[in-house]
């Protein structure tokens, strides 16, 4: 997908392990985000949040077939292989290389999104937040923009940045996919619970 793509475009084909997918084969919600089921489950501000920002390992796929002769596509393929092996540090490193090599080509959008996801899986929360911020700013109308915003919201919430987390969740409450909307709503409930805690 391109930078100026339609907001109704389908997200990248992704099938989180252990999560359901739609009949079209697309994941219904963010790549592994796991919100609390009710505000009562929301953590205290001084406790680790009940919702982990990136919990399940998604199946990392590009939006289009990769060109085995293209260096950026090769780097993305290496990121995919590392992710399958649960080497998230390696996956993030290869995704960063793919992003650097891609320039303005379509694979850059895939690499930018998955860079943030894999950094989060690697425990690199600050790096993941920076990458996901860069993604939503660079691709404001991409199919995964709301999804990235929700993942970013949970990362920010975990680090206590309630105001920005609330903005990120608000940005996804009208996402075209139900589970993205539900994750955003759960994030907003958790922010409210934090704010109400003495």
ABEGO torsion letter per residue (X at the ends): XBAABBAABBBBBBBBBGBBBBAAGBBABBBGBBBBABAAABBBAABBBABBABABBBBBBBABBBBAABAAAAAAAAAAAAAAAGBAAAAAAAAAAAAAAAEABAAAAAAAAAAAAAAAAAGBAAAAAAAAAAAAAABAABAAAAAAAAAAAAAAAAAGBAAAAAAAAAAAAABABAAAAAAAAAAAAAAAAAAABX
